[in-house]
Amino acid sequence: MLRLVPVALASTCGLLGWAVLAEGATPRTSGLHEVRGVKLYVETFGSGPPIVFLHGGLHCFDNSFPRQVDYFATFRTVVGIDQRGNGHSPDTAQPFSYQEMADDTAALIQQLGLGPTDVVGHSDGGDIGLLLARDHPELVRRLVVSGANLRSGEPPDETARRLAEPPEEVAQRFPVRYEDDYARISPHGREHWPIVAAKTWALWATPVVINAEGLKKIAAPVLVVAGDHDFISIEETTEIFRGLPHGQLLILPATGHGTFKERASVLNPMMRAFLESPDPTATER
């Protein structure tokens, strides 16, 4: 999620208990899987057809979807992935890239034999999900994205300023609890937090995540979700929806960026209905 204002993020996530990791659910399996030269941490819960969850920036699976695990694991296999350098997954020397993370996710889905699978992505995870569905259509059955975006919307001089900002200064933009959450589960410890914060800050400056032509290539049905008070404008969310061949749109009232926590009681059954509804592309084949 590129145009995120850290102070606003802190306020929103603080109300939602950002620092509280998932409680109640016990993973059926957990561990690292090596793909494309990186190691990704994966947790699975429940049983049934798989559903893959992709977290947002500066988050991990545990603190992004605690209210989805208990719900979906009663009838689906919930697969939670920590992207490279996030959560339990080790970092690499390379900058963060939406494209690299999408390709990592594709390789992991192939390695685990999950595809074609349903995918749910929040914020940066939604961006990754769109690229995954565009480039690896054979792996994505249906996709839900919330708080996804198309572009940074920043002028080049602001992008350059952001990329030149020292990691220690970037890290100070975020509340200490972000650092505490990272330090609690990261294999690198607290001293690596400024590096991850700066790499994420630079990721959010990506000029174009996916363009109109890319959206047109997505064959899977996609449920596009946002809050009416989301960081991403309703206009940009609608642009994503209208650019998809098989898009559906859900704007949640009185809701910010944290749709999966703020509106879980509404969003969970609506996602289930979308994922279990008849295939709208079936008549075209």
C-alpha positions in Angstrom: 0.0 0.0 0.0 2.0 2.9 -1.3 0.5 6.2 -0.1 0.3 5.1 3.5 0.8 7.8 6.1 2.6 6.1 9.0 0.8 8.3 11.6 -2.6 7.4 10.2 -1.6 3.7 10.0 -0.5 3.8 13.6 -3.8 5.3 14.7 -5.9 2.8 12.7 -3.9 -0.3 13.6 -3.6 0.8 17.2 -7.4 0.7 17.6 -7.4 -2.7 16.1 -4.7 -4.2 18.3 -2.1 -4.4 15.7 0.5 -5.8 18.1 -1.7 -8.8 19.1 -0.7 -11.9 17.1 -3.3 -14.5 16.3 -4.7 -16.2 19.3 -6.8 -19.3 19.8 -5.9 -21.1 16.6 -3.0 -23.6 16.6 -1.2 -24.2 13.3 -1.5 -27.7 11.9 1.9 -27.2 10.2 4.4 -24.5 10.3 7.9 -23.9 9.0 10.2 -22.5 6.3 10.0 -23.5 2.6 12.8 -22.6 0.2 11.8 -21.2 -3.2 13.7 -19.1 -5.7 16.6 -18.7 -3.3 14.6 -17.3 -0.4 12.9 -19.0 2.6 9.3 -18.3 3.3 7.5 -19.1 6.5 4.2 -20.9 6.1 1.5 -21.8 8.6 -1.5 -24.0 7.8 -4.7 -24.5 9.7 -7.8 -26.7 9.2 -8.6 -28.9 6.3 -10.5 -28.7 3.0 -9.8 -26.8 -0.2 -6.9 -24.4 0.3 -7.2 -20.6 0.7 -3.9 -18.6 0.7 -3.7 -15.4 2.7 -1.2 -12.6 1.8 -0.4 -10.0 4.4 0.2 -6.2 4.0 3.4 -4.2 4.4 5.2 -4.2 7.8 2.8 -7.0 8.8 2.9 -10.8 8.8 0.2 -13.4 8.5 -0.4 -13.7 12.2 -1.3 -10.1 12.9 -3.1 -9.6 9.6 -5.8 -12.3 9.6 -6.5 -13.5 13.2 -10.2 -13.1 12.6 -10.2 -15.1 9.4 -8.2 -18.1 10.7 -10.9 -19.4 13.1 -13.7 -18.8 10.6 -12.2 -20.3 7.5 -10.3 -23.2 9.1 -13.5 -24.9 10.0 -14.1 -25.8 6.4 -11.0 -24.8 4.4 -7.2 -25.3 4.7 -5.9 -21.9 5.6 -2.4 -21.2 4.3 -0.7 -18.2 5.7 2.5 -16.9 4.1 5.1 -14.4 5.5 6.7 -12.7 2.6 10.5 -12.4 2.4 11.9 -10.2 5.2 8.5 -10.1 6.9 7.4 -11.9 10.1 9.2 -15.2 10.5 10.7 -15.2 7.0 14.4 -14.3 6.7 15.4 -11.2 4.7 17.7 -11.0 1.8 20.1 -8.3 0.5 17.7 -7.4 -2.4 15.2 -4.6 -2.2 11.5 -5.5 -1.7 9.6 -5.9 -5.0 5.9 -6.6 -5.6 6.9 -8.6 -8.6 9.5 -10.7 -6.8 7.0 -11.4 -4.0 4.3 -12.5 -6.5 6.8 -14.8 -8.1 7.9 -16.2 -4.7 4.3 -16.8 -3.9 3.7 -18.6 -7.2 6.7 -20.9 -6.6 5.5 -21.7 -3.1 2.0 -22.5 -4.3 3.5 -24.8 -6.9 5.9 -26.4 -4.4 3.0 -27.1 -2.0 0.7 -28.4 -4.7 -2.1 -26.0 -3.9 -3.0 -24.6 -7.2 -5.4 -23.6 -8.5 -6.2 -22.0 -5.2 -8.2 -19.2 -3.8 -6.1 -16.2 -2.7 -6.9 -13.4 -0.2 -4.6 -10.3 0.0 -4.7 -7.2 2.1 -3.0 -4.0 1.1 0.5 -5.0 -0.3 -0.8 -8.5 -0.2 -3.6 -7.4 -2.5 -1.1 -5.9 -5.0 0.8 -9.2 -4.9 -2.4 -11.1 -5.5 -3.2 -9.1 -8.6 0.3 -9.7 -10.0 0.0 -13.4 -9.1 -3.3 -13.7 -10.9 -2.0 -11.8 -13.9 1.2 -13.8 -14.4 0.2 -17.2 -13.0 -3.5 -17.7 -14.0 -3.2 -21.5 -13.6 -2.5 -21.1 -9.9 -5.4 -18.7 -8.9 -9.0 -19.9 -8.9 -10.5 -16.8 -7.3 -9.0 -13.7 -5.7 -10.1 -11.3 -2.9 -8.1 -8.1 -2.6 -8.7 -5.3 0.0 -6.9 -2.0 0.1 -5.0 -2.7 -3.1 -3.7 0.1 -5.4 -2.4 0.7 -8.9 0.3 3.3 -8.4 2.2 5.4 -5.9 0.8 8.7 -7.3 4.0 10.5 -6.1 6.0 13.0 -8.2 9.6 11.8 -9.1 11.2 14.2 -6.7 9.2 12.9 -3.7 10.1 9.3 -4.7 13.8 10.2 -4.9 13.6 11.9 -1.5 12.0 8.8 0.0 14.6 6.5 -1.4 17.4 8.7 0.0 16.0 8.7 3.6 18.3 6.9 6.0 16.9 3.6 7.4 17.1 4.9 11.0 15.0 7.9 10.2 12.4 5.8 8.3 12.1 3.4 11.3 11.2 6.3 13.6 8.1 7.0 11.5 6.4 4.0 13.0 5.3 3.3 16.5 7.6 1.3 18.8 5.1 -1.6 18.9 5.8 -2.2 15.2 9.4 -2.8 16.0 8.5 -4.9 19.0 6.2 -7.1 16.9 9.0 -7.5 14.3 11.6 -8.3 16.9 9.5 -10.8 18.6 9.3 -13.2 15.7 11.9 -12.2 13.1 15.0 -14.4 12.8 17.1 -11.3 12.5 16.1 -9.6 15.7 15.5 -6.0 16.6 18.7 -4.6 15.0 17.4 -5.4 11.5 14.1 -3.5 11.9 15.4 -0.2 10.4 16.4 -2.1 7.2 13.0 -3.8 6.8 11.2 -0.5 7.5 13.3 1.3 4.9 12.8 -1.4 2.3 9.0 -1.3 2.8 9.0 2.5 2.7 10.8 2.2 -0.7 8.4 -0.5 -1.9 5.5 1.9 -1.3 7.1 4.3 -3.7 6.8 1.9 -6.6 5.5 4.1 -9.5 3.2 1.5 -11.1 2.2 -1.8 -9.4 -0.1 -3.0 -12.2 -1.5 -1.1 -15.2 -4.7 -1.3 -17.1 -3.4 -3.9 -19.6 -2.3 -6.0 -16.7 -5.8 -5.9 -15.1 -7.4 -7.0 -18.4 -5.2 -10.1 -18.4 -6.6 -11.4 -15.1 -9.0 -14.2 -16.0 -10.0 -15.2 -12.5 -13.0 -13.7 -10.7 -11.8 -11.0 -8.3 -13.7 -9.5 -5.4 -12.3 -5.9 -4.9 -12.8 -4.7 -1.3 -12.1 -1.3 0.4 -13.4 0.7 3.3 -15.2 3.9 2.5 -12.6 5.7 4.6 -9.7 3.6 3.3 -6.2 5.1 2.5 -6.8 4.1 -1.1 -9.4 6.3 -2.7 -12.8 4.9 -3.8 -11.9 6.2 -7.3 -8.8 4.1 -7.5 -10.5 1.1 -6.0 -13.3 1.5 -8.6 -10.6 1.8 -11.3 -9.3 -1.6 -10.3 -12.8 -3.1 -10.3 -13.7 -1.7 -13.7 -10.4 -2.8 -15.2 -11.0 -6.5 -14.4 -12.8 -8.8 -16.8 -14.6 -10.6 -13.9 -14.5 -8.1 -11.0 -17.0 -7.6 -8.2 -16.9 -4.5 -5.9 -17.5 -4.3 -2.2 -17.2 -0.9 -0.4 -17.7 -1.3 3.4 -19.3 1.6 5.1 -17.7 3.4 8.1 -14.6 1.4 7.6 -10.9 2.3 7.2 -8.0 0.3 5.8 -8.3 -2.5 8.3 -11.2 -4.2 6.7 -10.3 -7.8 7.8 -10.3 -6.7 11.5 -12.8 -3.9 11.5 -15.5 -5.7 9.5 -14.7 -9.4 9.9 -18.3 -10.3 10.9 -19.5 -8.9 7.6 -16.5 -9.6 5.3 -15.9 -13.2 6.2 -19.3 -14.5 5.1 -19.3 -12.3 2.0 -15.9 -13.7 1.0 -17.2 -17.2 1.6 -20.3 -16.5 -0.6 -18.0 -15.1 -3.4 -15.6 -18.0 -3.2 -18.4 -20.6 -3.3 -20.6 -18.9 -6.0 -20.9 -20.3 -9.5 -18.0 -19.6 -11.9 -19.0 -16.5 -14.0 -16.5 -17.5 -16.7 -17.9 -21.1 -17.2 -20.3 -20.0 -20.0 -17.3 -18.5 -21.9 -15.4 -21.8 -22.1 
